[in-house]
Amino acid sequence: MRNKYFLLFFGLLIILIFNACQTQKVNKIIIPKEGLQFVSEDGKVLFLMKATEYGGSLFIYNNQGKRICGITAFIYGGTFGIANNEGELVASMAAAQYGGDFGVSNNERRVVAGMGATKNDGGLAIWNNKGEIIFKQPK
């Protein structure tokens, strides 16, 4: 329930900032090098926005301070990652050299499925928990 209120608050904050920029003719918001943080009353970072060498990054944290979601500018475009409550990446999507990539990992950070574009076509692979490929197309 708290996350719903946070997202609602964040959306409202973006609208207010946008409206303030429109009505007061402000044409930029400068984000400090260490990033712009939204912090809870008890001092936990809930949201972080920062500049990177490729553009910008946005990160959302859970109430234990673990990063659970991130959107980042990257060399080939953008990345989107989702983590479990421990902050371990379990799903990711990214622009890659030849198109898009998608991967799913288990809670031990072992990749169990992946799909992506290659130079000539696309590929799909599934691994077991030992890291052995059990399905691959094309072969």
N, C-alpha and C positions, 0 to 999 in steps of 0.2 A: 504494500500500500504506500509505503514511504517513497519508493521509486517512482510511482505514478505522480505523486506530488512534486518530486524533484523534476521530472520531465515536464510537467505542467509549468512549474516555476521557471525552468530554463527556457521553455518556449515563450512564455510571457516576457521574460527578460530580454530575449532576442527581439521580440516585437517592440518593446519599450526602447531599446537601444536604436533600432531601426527608425522608429518614429522620432526619437530625439535628434537623430542625425538629419532627418528630413526637415523637421521644423526649425532647427537651429543652424542649418547649413554646415554641419560638421562633416568633413569629407574623409576623416580617417580616425581610427582607433589604433594607437600604438601599443602592441603587446610587448612587455618586457622580455629580455632574453631568456629568463628562467620560466616564462610562460605566465598566462593569466589563470589563476586558480579560483575555483568556487569551493569554499570550505564550510563545513557544518559548524553549528554552535560549539560542538565539542572538539573542533580543530582538525577533523578528518577531511582530506581532499575528496571531493565528490566529482569534480570535473576539472580537466586541465586542457588548455588551449595553448599551443606554442608554435613558434616558427621553426622550420627545419631547413636544411640545405635545398630541399626539393619543393618547398611550399609551406604547408602547415600540417599540424596534427591535432586531433581531438581525442581525449581519453575520458572514459567514465569509470568511476571506482565504486565498489560496493561499500556497505557500512563497516566492513572489516579492513578497509583501506587497500583492497586488492583491485588491480586494474582488470575490469571485466569486458571492456569493449574499447576498440580503437579504430580510428579512421585516419589514415596517413597519406600524404603525398609521397610518391616514390619515383624512382628513376623512369619507370615505364608508365606511370599514371597514378593509380591509387591502390591502397590496400584497405581491407576491412577485416578485423579480427575479433573473435568472440572467445572469452575465457570462462572457465568454470569458477565457482566461488573461491577457489584457492589461487586464482590468477593464472592458471595454466591454460595456454592456448589450446582450444579444442576444435575450432573451425576458422578457416581463413579463406578469403577471396582476394585476388589481386590481378591487376593488369600485369602481363608478362611480356617478354620480348616478342612473342608471336601471337598474342591475344590474351585470353584470360586463364587463370588457374584457380582451382578450388580444392581445398584439402580438409580432411576431418581426422582428428587425432583422438586417442583415448585419454583417460585421466593420467596416464603415465607418460604423456607426451609422445607416444609412439603413433606414427601416421598409420591409419587403417584404411583410408580411401583417398583417392586423388583423381582429379579430372582436369585436363588442360589442353590448350591449343599447342600444337607443335609447328615446325616450319612448314610441313606439307599437309597436315590434317589435324586430328585431335587424338587424345588418348584417355584411357580410363584404367585405373589399377586399384586392386583391393589386396590388402595385406592381412595376415592373421596377427595375433598378439605377440608372436615370436619374431615378427618382422619379415616373414616369408611371403612372397607374392603368391596369392591363390587365384587371382584372375588378372589378366592384362589384355587390353585390346587397343590398338593392334598389337599382335604378338611380336 
